Each structure stands twice: as C-alpha cells, then as structure tokens.
Amino acid sequence: MYVCHNCEKEIEEIGNFVRCPYCAWRILYKPPLPVARSIRAD
C-alpha cells in the first residue's frame, strides 16, 4: 500500500503506471509500519 504525497489517499497497487490515479501526482511513499509499544501502568 502506498500513500500519495499530494492528496494523501491510499493506493493499493501501482503496477507500471507510477502516478496517483486521483490527482496524477508522482510522489508516492510507503507509510511506516505501526510500532508495538509496551506501556507500564503503576
């Protein structure tokens, strides 16, 4: 999954066409994976 830098919509597949299908922006990035954190409650 990728995210468009301009309109911030999620894109499932890219394929050969390397542009956002919504706004035709060319800067796409992969969002970071969520990090599991342990929280200590006293």
HUQUIBEL-V913166 format. One record per residue. RES is the residue in one letter. PHI is phi in radians with two decimals (999 if undefined). D_LAST is the distance of its C-alpha to the last C-alpha in Angstrom with 2 decimals. Layout:
res=RES phi=PHI d_last=D_LAST
res=RES phi=PHI d_last=D_LAST
This chain:
res=M phi=999 d_last=38.10
res=Y phi=-2.17 d_last=38.95
res=V phi=-2.21 d_last=38.39
res=C phi=-1.34 d_last=41.21
res=H phi=-1.31 d_last=40.63
res=N phi=-1.50 d_last=42.90
res=C phi=-1.70 d_last=42.15
res=E phi=1.02 d_last=38.72
res=K phi=-1.64 d_last=39.76
res=E phi=-1.45 d_last=38.75
res=I phi=-2.12 d_last=41.65
res=E phi=-1.27 d_last=41.68
res=E phi=-2.17 d_last=44.61
res=I phi=-1.84 d_last=46.60
res=G phi=1.21 d_last=49.63
res=N phi=-1.45 d_last=52.56
res=F phi=-1.53 d_last=52.11
res=V phi=-1.73 d_last=49.59
res=R phi=-2.46 d_last=49.20
res=C phi=-1.21 d_last=47.00
res=P phi=-1.25 d_last=48.87
res=Y phi=-1.62 d_last=47.82
res=C phi=-2.19 d_last=48.68
res=A phi=1.12 d_last=50.43
res=W phi=-1.38 d_last=48.05
res=R phi=-1.80 d_last=48.04
res=I phi=-1.74 d_last=44.59
res=L phi=-2.09 d_last=42.22
res=Y phi=-2.44 d_last=38.95
res=K phi=-1.61 d_last=36.44
res=P phi=-1.22 d_last=32.96
res=P phi=-1.19 d_last=30.18
res=L phi=-1.24 d_last=28.33
res=P phi=-1.16 d_last=24.83
res=V phi=-1.78 d_last=22.23
res=A phi=-1.39 d_last=19.45
res=R phi=-2.18 d_last=16.14
res=S phi=-1.67 d_last=13.01
res=I phi=-1.99 d_last=9.81
res=R phi=-1.81 d_last=6.48
res=A phi=-1.87 d_last=3.79
res=D phi=-1.77 d_last=0.00
